[in-house]
Amino acid sequence: MAGLNFKGVRTAASGYMKSGIVASGQYVLFGAFVARSADGTVKSQVTNEPYDYLGVANDDVRSHQIDGFYSANEKVPYIINGTANVWLLGGQTIDSGDFIRFPTTLGAGTESLGVVMTEGTPTTRTTKTIGRVVDAADSGDGDFDQLIASISGDTVTMTDAGALTALDLSEGDVVVLDSDEAAEVTRVVDPAASTTSFTVNKTPLATHVNNKTAYKCTQIEVDLM
């Protein structure tokens, strides 16, 4: 998975691994939490689902239909214990020792994304806690969520140049595109296609209409719980 800021998924403290087949119609991002889809198949974890994940999708060096993603019918290896580098949803910061959970609601609330957010009280573990940050440094950025003006083909246009600058995008960055109607995860191809737009490697859904937002994700190392 090419990318200026990608540091891999597996760490020195990662544990055992298993594998599954990506379900029909699904894509699994390297570093996404995965969950059971149907008997023998997996998908990225749906938002707001507590504690039913299987593991975190590891990256590999094989060629894929879409760079950085496992596609339908591909075998995806996933880390089931220990630590892993996972994707923190943009627009928030997180400190060493904080707890994480799956986002409360993105899009319609049924989409498979596999990214995480901080617990409501970051230092308090709850029944929805899925891990604890073990990075020595703090992570994230409060400006990594910005409003989108329009989406056309593979081009995402922000409301103004300042919004694009605030995202601080680089080639290969992981971005969640969110709206009232849908949410999806994709990766940046050209971070400055124009002064207000960037392009992505997975053509966005056509169903985004209201309150469109781009979230730049950052990797954090977490101890899986």
N, CA and C of each residue as an Amber inpcrd file, in Angstrom:
protein
   675
   0.8510000  -1.1910000   0.0000000   0.0000000   0.0000000   0.0000000
   0.8840000   1.2370000   0.0000000   0.9390000   1.9180000  -1.1230000
   1.7560000   3.1180000  -1.2120000   1.1260000   4.2400000  -0.4000000
   1.9530000   5.1070000   0.1300000   1.4410000   6.2440000   0.8840000
   2.5540000   6.8510000   1.7110000   2.6120000   8.1760000   1.7160000
   3.6970000   8.8500000   2.4060000   3.6390000   8.6460000   3.9070000
   2.4380000   8.4740000   4.4690000   2.2760000   8.4260000   5.9140000
   1.8770000   7.0540000   6.4390000   1.8460000   6.0400000   5.5900000
   1.4150000   4.7130000   6.0230000   2.5710000   3.9770000   6.6890000
   2.3590000   3.5090000   7.9170000   3.4380000   2.8440000   8.6410000
   3.1990000   1.3530000   8.8410000   2.2950000   0.7770000   8.0340000
   2.0020000  -0.6380000   8.1720000   1.0040000  -0.8920000   9.2820000
   0.4760000  -2.1070000   9.3280000  -0.5430000  -2.4630000  10.3190000
   0.0680000  -3.2930000  11.4430000   0.8510000  -4.2820000  11.0740000
   1.4390000  -5.1620000  12.0790000   2.5550000  -4.4370000  12.8340000
   2.6590000  -4.6940000  14.1340000   3.6780000  -4.0930000  14.9800000
   4.5110000  -5.1990000  15.6320000   5.5340000  -4.7980000  16.3520000
   6.3710000  -5.7760000  17.0530000   5.5790000  -6.5260000  18.1210000
   4.4640000  -5.9320000  18.5690000   3.6580000  -6.5440000  19.6260000
   2.3600000  -7.1590000  19.0920000   2.2270000  -7.2790000  17.7670000
   1.0400000  -7.9350000  17.2050000   1.0660000  -9.4200000  17.5400000
  -0.1310000  -9.9950000  17.6940000  -0.2320000 -11.3930000  18.0800000
  -0.5760000 -12.3080000  16.9300000  -1.4470000 -13.2720000  17.2160000
  -1.8130000 -14.2890000  16.2380000  -2.6440000 -13.7020000  15.1010000
  -2.6530000 -14.4500000  13.9780000  -3.4210000 -14.0220000  12.8180000
  -4.3140000 -15.1510000  12.3290000  -5.4400000 -14.7680000  11.7660000
  -6.3370000 -15.6790000  11.0670000  -6.6410000 -15.0640000   9.7130000
  -7.4980000 -15.6670000   8.9240000  -7.8550000 -15.0900000   7.6250000
  -9.2950000 -15.4250000   7.2870000  -9.8690000 -14.6310000   6.4150000
 -11.2210000 -14.8540000   5.9280000 -11.3370000 -14.3410000   4.5130000
 -12.4420000 -14.6310000   3.8660000 -12.7000000 -14.1850000   2.4970000
 -13.6130000 -12.9740000   2.5340000 -13.2490000 -11.9260000   1.8000000
 -14.0660000 -10.7130000   1.7690000 -15.4150000 -11.0160000   1.1040000
 -16.4710000 -10.5930000   1.7490000 -17.8290000 -10.8510000   1.2700000
 -18.1150000 -10.1250000  -0.0470000 -19.0710000 -10.6360000  -0.7890000
 -19.4760000 -10.0370000  -2.0560000 -19.8960000  -8.5820000  -1.8630000
 -19.4110000  -7.7150000  -2.7540000 -19.7880000  -6.3050000  -2.7130000
 -19.0560000  -5.4850000  -1.6730000 -18.0720000  -6.0820000  -0.9960000
 -17.3730000  -5.3970000   0.0890000 -15.9180000  -5.0900000  -0.2710000
 -15.3750000  -4.0650000   0.3780000 -13.9540000  -3.7500000   0.3260000
 -13.4580000  -3.6190000   1.7590000 -12.2680000  -4.1240000   2.0260000
 -11.6900000  -4.0260000   3.3690000 -10.3610000  -3.2860000   3.2690000
 -10.2840000  -2.1490000   3.9240000  -9.0790000  -1.3320000   3.9370000
  -8.0000000  -1.9850000   4.7890000  -6.7530000  -1.9010000   4.3450000
  -5.6460000  -2.3320000   5.1920000  -5.7150000  -1.5430000   6.5010000
  -5.7410000  -2.2330000   7.6400000  -5.8050000  -1.5580000   8.9320000
  -7.2080000  -1.3630000   9.4650000  -8.2150000  -1.8130000   8.7210000
  -9.5990000  -1.7050000   9.1890000  -9.9420000  -2.8620000  10.1190000
 -10.7980000  -2.6130000  11.0860000 -11.3580000  -3.6890000  11.8850000
 -12.3070000  -4.4960000  11.0020000 -12.2460000  -5.8170000  11.1270000
 -13.1270000  -6.6730000  10.3370000 -14.0680000  -7.4420000  11.2480000
 -15.2220000  -7.7850000  10.6930000 -16.2470000  -8.5330000  11.4160000
 -16.8130000  -9.6030000  10.4910000 -17.4960000 -10.5550000  11.0650000
 -18.1320000 -11.6130000  10.2770000 -19.2390000 -11.0140000   9.4160000
 -19.3130000 -11.4090000   8.1610000 -20.3900000 -10.9820000   7.2820000
 -21.4240000 -12.0930000   7.1630000 -20.9880000 -13.2430000   6.7170000
 -21.8030000 -14.4540000   6.6420000 -20.8620000 -15.6100000   6.8990000
 -21.3730000 -16.8110000   6.8740000 -20.5480000 -17.9700000   7.1850000
 -19.3320000 -18.0280000   6.2680000 -18.1270000 -17.8590000   6.8450000
 -16.8980000 -17.9590000   6.0760000 -16.4310000 -16.6830000   5.4150000
 -17.1810000 -15.5930000   5.5390000 -16.7830000 -14.3320000   4.9070000
 -16.7310000 -13.2060000   5.9280000 -15.9760000 -12.1530000   5.5790000
 -15.7990000 -11.0180000   6.4750000 -16.0540000  -9.7150000   5.7230000
 -16.2180000  -8.6530000   6.4950000 -16.3800000  -7.3030000   5.9610000
 -15.7780000  -6.3380000   6.9720000 -15.6180000  -5.0880000   6.5990000
 -15.1750000  -4.0880000   7.5600000 -16.2550000  -3.8880000   8.6120000
 -15.8170000  -3.5490000   9.8170000 -16.7370000  -3.3730000  10.9350000
 -17.7240000  -2.2410000  10.6780000 -18.9900000  -2.4900000  10.9820000
 -20.0310000  -1.4620000  10.8710000 -19.9170000  -0.5040000  12.0570000
 -20.2690000   0.7700000  11.8590000 -20.2070000   1.7440000  12.9410000
 -21.1900000   1.3960000  14.0570000 -20.8290000   1.8380000  15.2550000
 -21.7010000   1.7460000  16.4330000 -21.9900000   0.3150000  16.8780000
 -21.1760000  -0.6410000  16.4430000 -21.3700000  -2.0320000  16.8770000
 -20.3210000  -2.3670000  17.9360000 -20.7380000  -2.7040000  19.1460000
 -19.7600000  -2.9540000  20.1990000 -19.2040000  -4.3720000  20.1830000
 -17.8980000  -4.4800000  20.2870000 -17.2190000  -5.6980000  20.7220000
 -17.4820000  -6.9600000  19.9050000 -17.8910000  -6.8410000  18.6450000
 -18.1110000  -8.0620000  17.8690000 -17.1540000  -8.1840000  16.6910000
 -16.0210000  -7.4920000  16.7730000 -15.0590000  -7.5750000  15.6810000
 -14.2410000  -8.8610000  15.7890000 -13.6070000  -9.2460000  14.6610000
 -12.7410000 -10.4280000  14.6310000 -11.2720000 -10.0680000  14.7730000
 -10.8820000  -8.9350000  14.2120000  -9.4870000  -8.5270000  14.2380000
  -9.2660000  -7.3250000  13.3450000  -8.0040000  -7.0690000  13.0220000
  -7.6240000  -5.9140000  12.1990000  -6.9270000  -6.4210000  10.9410000
  -7.4060000  -5.9770000   9.7770000  -6.8650000  -6.4310000   8.4940000
  -5.4040000  -6.0120000   8.3450000  -4.5400000  -6.9990000   8.1260000
  -3.1280000  -6.7050000   7.9210000  -2.8980000  -6.2530000   6.4780000
  -1.8040000  -5.5430000   6.2370000  -1.4570000  -5.1560000   4.8660000
  -0.5830000  -6.2330000   4.2400000  -0.4750000  -6.2110000   2.9170000
   0.4240000  -7.1260000   2.2120000   1.0340000  -6.4250000   1.0150000
   1.8770000  -7.1210000   0.2690000   2.5970000  -6.5070000  -0.8520000
   2.0550000  -6.9730000  -2.2000000   0.9570000  -7.6970000  -2.1920000
   0.3830000  -8.1590000  -3.4510000  -0.3230000  -7.0320000  -4.1840000
  -0.5290000  -7.2160000  -5.4740000  -1.2920000  -6.2640000  -6.2690000
  -2.7800000  -6.4990000  -6.0370000  -3.5240000  -5.4100000  -5.8520000
  -4.9580000  -5.5110000  -5.5980000  -5.7380000  -4.6580000  -6.5940000
  -7.0060000  -4.9850000  -6.7380000  -7.8720000  -4.2470000  -7.6550000
  -7.8590000  -2.7540000  -7.3430000  -7.9290000  -2.4230000  -6.0610000
  -7.8250000  -1.0420000  -5.6030000  -6.7260000  -1.0010000  -4.5520000
  -5.7080000  -0.1770000  -4.7710000  -4.5500000  -0.1570000  -3.8940000
  -4.9580000   0.1600000  -2.4580000  -4.5100000  -0.7010000  -1.5360000
  -4.8100000  -0.4820000  -0.1260000  -6.0600000  -1.1680000   0.3640000
  -6.7670000  -1.8860000  -0.5150000  -8.0120000  -2.5520000  -0.1540000
  -7.9970000  -4.0120000  -0.6010000  -8.5780000  -4.8730000   0.2200000
  -8.9330000  -6.2160000  -0.2160000 -10.3340000  -6.1400000  -0.8070000
 -10.5130000  -6.7420000  -1.9750000 -11.8050000  -6.7190000  -2.6620000
 -12.5570000  -8.0230000  -2.4360000 -13.8090000  -8.0580000  -2.8770000
 -14.6580000  -9.2420000  -2.7300000 -13.9520000 -10.4930000  -3.2360000
 -14.0600000 -11.5600000  -2.4620000 -13.5170000 -12.8930000  -2.7700000
 -12.0060000 -13.0080000  -2.5590000 -11.3510000 -11.9460000  -2.1290000
  -9.9370000 -12.0380000  -1.7810000  -9.7810000 -12.4980000  -0.3320000
  -8.6850000 -13.1870000  -0.0670000  -8.3920000 -13.5990000   1.3080000
  -7.7550000 -12.4330000   2.0530000  -8.3010000 -12.1190000   3.2260000
  -7.7690000 -11.0370000   4.0430000  -7.2100000 -11.6050000   5.3480000
  -5.9080000 -11.4110000   5.6100000  -5.3440000 -11.8310000   6.8890000
  -5.6400000 -10.7740000   7.9530000  -5.9980000 -11.2100000   9.1520000
  -6.2840000 -10.2170000  10.1920000  -5.6630000 -10.6120000  11.5270000
  -5.2220000  -9.5850000  12.2440000  -4.5680000  -9.7370000  13.5430000
  -5.6530000  -9.8370000  14.6140000  -5.5810000 -10.8610000  15.4690000
  -6.6690000 -11.0850000  16.4220000  -6.3250000 -10.6740000  17.8560000
  -5.0580000 -10.4170000  18.1630000  -4.7220000  -9.9670000  19.5150000
  -3.3950000  -9.2230000  19.4920000  -2.9880000  -8.7150000  20.6450000
  -1.7920000  -7.8900000  20.6930000  -2.0960000  -6.4710000  20.2550000
  -1.1430000  -5.8170000  19.6190000  -1.3670000  -4.4510000  19.1530000
  -1.3950000  -4.3940000  17.6290000  -1.9930000  -3.3360000  17.0950000
  -2.0550000  -3.1070000  15.6520000  -2.2100000  -1.6150000  15.4040000
  -1.7600000  -1.1680000  14.2400000  -1.9720000   0.2190000  13.8220000
  -3.3150000   0.3130000  13.1070000  -4.2330000   1.0800000  13.6890000
  -5.5930000   1.2010000  13.1590000  -5.8620000   2.6580000  12.7950000
  -7.0360000   2.9140000  12.2150000  -7.3390000   4.2440000  11.6780000
  -8.2740000   5.0300000  12.5980000  -7.7680000   6.1690000  13.0760000
  -8.5550000   7.0880000  13.9060000  -9.2980000   8.0630000  13.0150000
 -10.6110000   8.1680000  13.2100000 -11.4280000   9.0990000  12.4320000
 -10.9570000  10.5280000  12.6620000 -10.8970000  11.3250000  11.5950000
 -10.4240000  12.7000000  11.6850000 -11.3250000  13.6010000  12.5200000
 -10.7740000  14.7610000  12.9090000 -11.5470000  15.7340000  13.6600000
 -11.4400000  15.6010000  15.1580000 -10.5450000  14.7400000  15.6260000
 -10.3770000  14.5620000  17.0640000  -8.9230000  14.2500000  17.3600000
  -8.5470000  14.4320000  18.6050000  -7.2160000  14.0630000  19.0530000
  -7.3390000  12.9520000  20.0860000  -6.2590000  12.2200000  20.2710000
  -6.2660000  11.1150000  21.2160000  -4.9090000  11.0480000  21.8980000
  -4.9180000  10.6860000  23.1730000  -3.6940000  10.6700000  23.9620000
  -3.2900000   9.2450000  24.3130000  -2.0350000   9.0710000  24.6610000
  -1.5500000   7.7820000  25.1250000  -2.4000000   7.3050000  26.2960000
  -2.8110000   6.0330000  26.2280000  -3.6090000   5.4580000  27.3000000
  -5.1060000   5.6190000  27.1410000  -5.5560000   6.4460000  26.1800000
  -6.9940000   6.6310000  25.9580000  -7.6170000   5.3620000  25.3920000
  -8.9270000   5.2160000  25.5970000  -9.6680000   4.0770000  25.0720000
 -10.3790000   4.4630000  23.7750000 -10.5860000   3.4640000  22.9150000
 -11.2560000   3.7020000  21.6340000 -12.4970000   2.8220000  21.4930000
 -13.3630000   3.2390000  20.5960000 -14.5690000   2.4940000  20.2620000
 -14.8750000   2.7360000  18.7820000 -15.9010000   2.0710000  18.2640000
 -16.3230000   2.3420000  16.8980000 -17.1800000   3.6030000  16.8810000
 -17.1430000   4.3930000  15.7850000 -17.9230000   5.6320000  15.7180000
 -19.4080000   5.4010000  15.9900000 -20.0430000   6.3740000  16.6150000
 -21.4530000   6.2420000  16.9550000 -22.3250000   6.1510000  15.7140000
 -22.2590000   7.1570000  14.8530000 -23.0450000   7.1090000  13.6080000
 -22.3040000   7.8680000  12.5160000 -22.1080000   7.2110000  11.3980000
 -21.6250000   7.8560000  10.1860000 -22.5540000   7.4180000   9.0710000
 -22.8730000   8.3270000   8.1660000 -23.7760000   7.9750000   7.0770000
 -25.1080000   7.4810000   7.5960000 -25.5770000   6.3990000   7.0110000
 -26.8480000   5.8010000   7.4340000 -26.6830000   4.9330000   8.6740000
 -25.4320000   4.7040000   9.0820000 -25.1690000   3.8950000  10.2570000
 -25.0570000   2.4120000   9.9880000 -25.1160000   2.0340000   8.7140000
 -25.0580000   0.6080000   8.3580000 -23.8470000   0.2670000   7.4980000
 -23.0200000   1.2660000   7.2020000 -21.8950000   1.0520000   6.3050000
 -20.7140000   0.3980000   7.0250000 -19.9640000  -0.3960000   6.2860000
 -18.7870000  -1.0680000   6.8200000 -17.5540000  -0.2000000   6.5730000
 -16.9710000   0.3240000   7.6470000 -15.8330000   1.2260000   7.5240000
 -14.5860000   0.6930000   8.2180000 -14.7250000   0.2630000   9.4690000
 -13.5990000  -0.3120000  10.1840000 -12.6840000   0.6780000  10.8670000
 -13.0940000   1.9650000  10.9430000 -12.2900000   2.9800000  11.6140000
 -12.7690000   3.1430000  13.0550000 -12.0170000   3.9340000  13.8570000
 -12.3480000   4.0790000  15.2790000 -12.3940000   5.5450000  15.6830000
 -12.9240000   5.7740000  16.8890000 -12.9420000   7.1000000  17.4960000
 -12.6320000   6.9390000  18.9820000 -12.4470000   8.0470000  19.6800000
 -12.2070000   7.9900000  21.1140000 -13.4960000   7.6520000  21.8490000
 -13.3510000   7.0610000  23.0340000 -14.4980000   6.8960000  23.9110000
 -15.0260000   8.2820000  24.3050000 -16.3180000   8.3350000  24.7210000
 -16.9140000   9.6110000  25.1100000 -16.1070000  10.3140000  26.1860000
 -15.7050000   9.5850000  27.1920000 -14.6990000  10.0360000  28.1590000
 -13.4560000   9.2130000  27.8680000 -12.4740000   9.7940000  27.1920000
 -11.3670000   8.9990000  26.6330000 -10.6370000   8.0990000  27.6270000
 -10.5890000   8.4940000  28.8960000  -9.8340000   7.7220000  29.8810000
 -10.6930000   6.6880000  30.6030000 -11.9550000   6.5510000  30.1960000
 -12.8710000   5.6220000  30.8630000 -13.2600000   4.4860000  29.9310000
 -13.0240000   3.2590000  30.3760000 -13.4080000   2.0770000  29.6020000
 -14.8940000   1.7990000  29.7860000 -15.5800000   1.4500000  28.6800000
 -17.0040000   1.1300000  28.7290000 -17.2350000  -0.2350000  28.0730000
 -18.5050000  -0.6220000  27.9880000 -18.8370000  -1.8920000  27.3400000
 -18.5970000  -1.8540000  25.8470000 -18.3890000  -0.6620000  25.2720000
 -18.1290000  -0.5420000  23.8370000 -16.6500000  -0.3210000  23.5230000
 -15.8120000  -0.3240000  24.5270000 -14.3760000  -0.1500000  24.3270000
 -13.7980000  -1.3580000  23.5780000 -12.9670000  -1.0710000  22.5860000
 -12.3540000  -2.1470000  21.7980000 -10.8390000  -2.1310000  21.8480000
 -10.2540000  -1.1030000  22.4680000  -8.8070000  -1.0370000  22.5370000
  -8.3330000   0.1630000  23.3330000  -7.0280000   0.2030000  23.5710000
  -6.3940000   1.2970000  24.3130000  -5.1510000   1.7420000  23.5590000
  -4.9650000   3.0550000  23.4490000  -3.8460000   3.6120000  22.7010000
  -2.5340000   3.3680000  23.4530000  -1.5640000   2.8060000  22.7460000
  -0.2630000   2.5410000  23.3660000   0.8570000   3.3270000  22.6970000
   0.5140000   4.2420000  21.7840000   1.5210000   5.1190000  21.1940000
   2.1480000   5.9800000  22.2830000   3.4290000   6.2780000  22.1460000
   4.1010000   7.1650000  23.1020000   3.7330000   8.6200000  22.8530000
   3.2960000   8.9210000  21.6250000   2.9420000  10.2970000  21.2680000
   1.4370000  10.4160000  21.0620000   0.9120000  11.6230000  21.2610000
  -0.4960000  11.8740000  21.0040000  -0.7360000  11.9180000  19.4940000
  -1.9970000  11.7110000  19.0820000  -2.3050000  11.5810000  17.6570000
  -3.5830000  12.3370000  17.3110000  -3.7880000  12.4860000  15.9960000
  -5.0120000  13.1070000  15.5060000  -4.8960000  14.6190000  15.3900000
  -5.9800000  15.2190000  14.8950000  -6.0180000  16.6670000  14.7050000
  -7.4670000  17.1170000  14.6590000  -7.7890000  18.1450000  15.4120000
  -9.1520000  18.6460000  15.4500000  -9.6300000  19.2680000  14.1580000
  -8.6890000  19.5640000  13.2300000  -9.0580000  20.1730000  11.9490000
  -9.2260000  19.1550000  10.8290000  -9.0480000  17.8700000  11.1340000
  -9.1090000  16.8540000  10.0870000 -10.5380000  16.4080000   9.7790000
 -11.5090000  17.3090000   9.9210000 -12.8680000  17.1070000   9.4230000
 -13.3390000  18.4170000   8.8150000 -13.6150000  18.3820000   7.5220000
 -13.9460000  19.5960000   6.7870000 -15.1250000  19.3410000   5.8520000
 -15.9310000  20.3950000   5.6240000 -17.1340000  20.2660000   4.8020000
 -16.7910000  20.1670000   3.3150000 -17.5500000  19.3310000   2.6370000
 -17.4080000  19.1100000   1.1960000 -18.4750000  19.9050000   0.4600000
 -18.0770000  20.5630000  -0.6310000 -19.0440000  21.2850000  -1.4620000
 -19.7220000  20.3490000  -2.4570000 -18.9240000  19.4710000  -3.0890000
 -19.4990000  18.5780000  -4.0930000 -18.5840000  17.3810000  -4.3180000
 -19.1720000  16.3160000  -4.8580000 -18.4290000  15.1230000  -5.2570000
 -18.8490000  14.7800000  -6.6790000 -17.8660000  14.6780000  -7.5660000
 -18.1500000  14.3590000  -8.9600000 -17.1110000  13.3750000  -9.4650000
 -17.5610000  12.1680000  -9.8400000 -16.6050000  11.1460000 -10.2470000
 -15.6690000  10.8430000  -9.0990000 -14.3580000  10.8950000  -9.3790000
 -13.3870000  10.6210000  -8.3110000 -12.8430000  11.9010000  -7.6880000
 -13.4950000  13.0480000  -7.9560000 -13.0360000  14.3410000  -7.4520000
 -13.9140000  14.8330000  -6.3120000 -13.2810000  15.1820000  -5.2030000
 -13.9740000  15.7270000  -4.0360000 -13.5740000  17.1920000  -3.9130000
 -14.5660000  18.0810000  -3.9850000 -14.3110000  19.5170000  -3.9150000
 -14.7660000  20.0550000  -2.5720000 -13.8530000  20.7100000  -1.8630000
 -14.1530000  21.2610000  -0.5580000 -14.8420000  22.6200000  -0.6870000
 -15.3210000  23.1470000   0.4240000 -16.0620000  24.4140000   0.3860000
 -15.1690000  25.5890000   0.0090000 -13.8860000  25.5040000   0.3570000
 -12.9390000  26.5530000  -0.0160000 -11.5150000  26.0230000   0.1290000
 -10.5620000  26.8340000  -0.2960000  -9.1640000  26.4070000  -0.2470000
  -8.7000000  26.1690000   1.1830000  -9.2310000  26.9340000   2.1260000
  -8.8510000  26.7740000   3.5260000  -9.2150000  25.4080000   4.0730000
 -10.3640000  24.8770000   3.6340000 -10.7930000  23.5540000   4.0860000
  -9.8480000  22.4690000   3.5890000  -9.4120000  22.5970000   2.3310000
  -8.4660000  21.6200000   1.7880000  -7.1190000  21.7240000   2.5010000
  -6.6650000  22.9320000   2.7610000  -5.4040000  23.1310000   3.4700000
  -5.4550000  22.5240000   4.8690000  -6.5910000  22.6790000   5.5440000
  -6.7380000  22.1710000   6.9090000  -6.6280000  20.6500000   6.9720000
  -7.0620000  19.9660000   5.9100000  -6.9670000  18.5060000   5.8850000
  -5.5220000  18.0320000   5.7660000  -4.6650000  18.8670000   5.1920000
  -3.2330000  18.5570000   5.0870000  -3.0150000  17.1850000   4.4480000
  -3.5800000  16.9950000   3.2630000  -3.5600000  15.6880000   2.6100000
  -2.2450000  15.3920000   1.9020000  -1.9170000  14.1070000   1.8670000
  -0.8010000  13.5990000   1.0780000  -1.2920000  12.4130000   0.2600000
  -0.5720000  12.0810000  -0.7910000  -0.9240000  10.9150000  -1.5950000
  -0.9710000   9.6650000  -0.7160000  -2.0480000   8.8820000  -0.8450000
  -2.1810000   7.6510000  -0.0920000  -2.9160000   7.7940000   1.2250000
  -3.1980000   9.0150000   1.6590000  -3.9240000   9.2070000   2.9120000
  -5.2920000   8.5340000   2.8620000  -5.7440000   8.0820000   4.0120000
  -7.0720000   7.4740000   4.1340000  -8.0750000   8.5450000   4.5480000
  -9.1900000   8.5930000   3.8330000 -10.2280000   9.5900000   4.0770000
 -11.5870000   8.9110000   4.1530000 -12.3880000   9.3080000   5.1370000
 -13.7880000   8.8850000   5.1880000 -14.6450000  10.0010000   4.6010000
 -15.4690000   9.6510000   3.6180000 -16.4380000  10.5780000   3.0450000
 -17.7820000  10.2740000   3.6780000 -18.3670000  11.2830000   4.3100000
 -19.5740000  11.0800000   5.1050000 -20.6610000  12.0610000   4.6830000
 -21.9090000  11.6430000   4.8240000 -23.0550000  12.5090000   4.6020000
 -24.2240000  11.9280000   5.3850000 -25.3500000  12.6120000   5.3550000
 -26.5340000  12.0720000   6.0290000 -26.9780000  10.7580000   5.3970000
 -26.6400000  10.5620000   4.1290000 -27.1430000   9.4130000   3.3800000
 -26.2030000   8.2190000   3.3480000 -24.8890000   8.4590000   3.4440000
 -23.9230000   7.3670000   3.2510000 -22.5840000   7.7240000   3.8770000
 -21.7540000   6.7050000   4.0680000 -20.3770000   6.9060000   4.5150000
 -19.5150000   5.8350000   3.8690000 -18.2830000   6.1820000   3.5500000
 -17.3780000   5.2370000   2.9070000 -15.9400000   5.6520000   3.1760000
 -15.0360000   4.7070000   3.0120000 -13.6250000   4.9800000   3.2010000
 -12.9130000   4.8490000   1.8600000 -11.9660000   5.7470000   1.6070000
 -11.2330000   5.7450000   0.3530000  -9.8350000   6.2850000   0.6040000
  -9.0230000   6.3810000  -0.4490000  -7.6580000   6.8750000  -0.3070000
  -7.3700000   7.9730000  -1.3300000  -6.4920000   8.8780000  -0.9520000
  -6.1790000  10.0420000  -1.7700000  -5.2000000   9.6710000  -2.8790000
  -5.5180000  10.1130000  -4.0960000  -4.6100000   9.9480000  -5.2360000
  -3.8450000  11.2430000  -5.4760000  -4.5640000  12.3180000  -5.7280000
  -3.9580000  13.6360000  -5.9290000  -4.4730000  14.5610000  -4.8270000
  -3.6230000  14.9260000  -3.8730000  -4.0850000  15.7550000  -2.7550000
  -4.3770000  17.2040000  -3.1250000  -3.9570000  17.6220000  -4.3130000
  -4.1780000  19.0050000  -4.7460000  -4.5270000  19.0180000  -6.2210000
  -5.6420000  18.3690000  -6.5590000  -6.0930000  18.3530000  -7.9500000
  -6.4130000  19.7570000  -8.4290000  -6.8480000  20.6090000  -7.4950000
  -7.0210000  22.0430000  -7.7250000  -6.8190000  22.7200000  -6.3740000
  -7.0500000  24.0020000  -6.3070000  -6.8640000  24.7120000  -5.0270000
  -7.9190000  24.3320000  -3.9980000  -8.9890000  23.6760000  -4.4400000
 -10.0610000  23.3200000  -3.5060000 -10.4360000  21.8440000  -3.5590000
  -9.7650000  21.0180000  -4.3660000 -10.2240000  19.6440000  -4.5560000
  -9.1000000  18.6240000  -4.5010000  -9.4710000  17.3770000  -4.2180000
  -8.5510000  16.2440000  -4.2760000  -9.2520000  15.0790000  -4.9550000
  -8.4790000  14.1110000  -5.4340000  -9.0600000  12.9400000  -6.0760000
  -8.7840000  11.7020000  -5.2310000  -9.6220000  10.6670000  -5.4350000
  -9.5320000   9.4450000  -4.6340000  -9.4520000   8.2250000  -5.5480000
  -9.0400000   7.0880000  -4.9700000  -8.8060000   5.9000000  -5.7950000
  -9.9980000   4.9540000  -5.8550000 -11.0390000   5.2390000  -5.1030000
 -12.2600000   4.4280000  -5.1620000 -13.4180000   5.3800000  -5.4010000
 -14.0460000   5.2920000  -6.5780000 -15.0760000   6.2560000  -6.9570000
 -16.1770000   6.3200000  -5.9020000 -16.4440000   7.5110000  -5.3500000
 -17.4270000   7.6370000  -4.2790000 -18.8400000   7.2480000  -4.7080000
 -19.6370000   6.9100000  -3.7120000 -21.0360000   6.5960000  -3.9440000
 -21.7690000   7.8140000  -4.4890000 -22.8360000   7.5650000  -5.2180000
 -23.6140000   8.6680000  -5.7960000 -24.6960000   9.1590000  -4.8570000
 -24.7720000   8.5790000  -3.6670000 -25.8910000   8.8800000  -2.7680000
 -25.6050000  10.0000000  -1.7700000 -24.3900000  10.5460000  -1.7720000
 -24.0840000  11.6520000  -0.8560000 -24.8240000  12.9240000  -1.2800000
 -25.6060000  13.5040000  -0.3630000 -26.3540000  14.7210000  -0.6900000
 -26.1750000  15.7920000   0.3850000 -26.5780000  15.4920000   1.6120000
 -26.6430000  16.5090000   2.6610000 -25.5100000  16.3690000   3.6830000
 -25.0190000  17.5330000   4.1300000 -23.9930000  17.5930000   5.1800000
 -22.7810000  16.7190000   4.8590000 -22.2650000  16.8970000   3.6690000
 -21.1050000  16.1110000   3.2240000 -19.8380000  16.5870000   3.9550000
 -19.0800000  15.6140000   4.4660000 -17.8850000  15.9180000   5.2560000
 -16.7640000  14.9480000   4.9060000 -15.5420000  15.4720000   4.8410000
 -14.3550000  14.6310000   4.6490000 -13.5930000  14.5520000   5.9590000
 -13.2660000  13.3290000   6.3740000 -12.4780000  13.0910000   7.5800000
 -11.1490000  12.4460000   7.1800000 -10.0390000  13.1190000   7.4440000
  -8.7400000  12.4940000   7.2180000  -8.4090000  11.6160000   8.4220000
  -8.0640000  10.3590000   8.1610000  -7.7570000   9.4170000   9.2380000
  -6.2560000   9.3420000   9.4830000  -5.8770000   9.0810000  10.7230000
  -4.4840000   8.9040000  11.0830000  -4.3200000   7.5570000  11.7970000
  -3.1460000   6.9720000  11.6570000  -2.8990000   5.6780000  12.2890000
  -2.5050000   5.8400000  13.7560000  -3.0510000   4.9590000  14.5880000
  -2.6850000   4.9010000  15.9940000  -2.4380000   3.4410000  16.3690000
  -1.4570000   3.2150000  17.2310000  -1.2270000   1.8520000  17.6960000
  -2.0790000   1.5860000  18.9290000  -2.8640000   0.5250000  18.8800000
  -3.7640000   0.2070000  19.9910000  -3.5610000  -1.2400000  20.4410000
  -3.8020000  -1.4450000  21.7290000  -3.8340000  -2.7840000  22.2970000
  -5.2650000  -3.2910000  22.1640000  -5.4650000  -4.3650000  21.4170000
  -6.8060000  -4.8630000  21.1280000  -7.4070000  -5.4950000  22.3760000
  -8.6960000  -5.1940000  22.6070000  -9.4010000  -5.7220000  23.7790000
 -10.6110000  -6.5340000  23.3410000
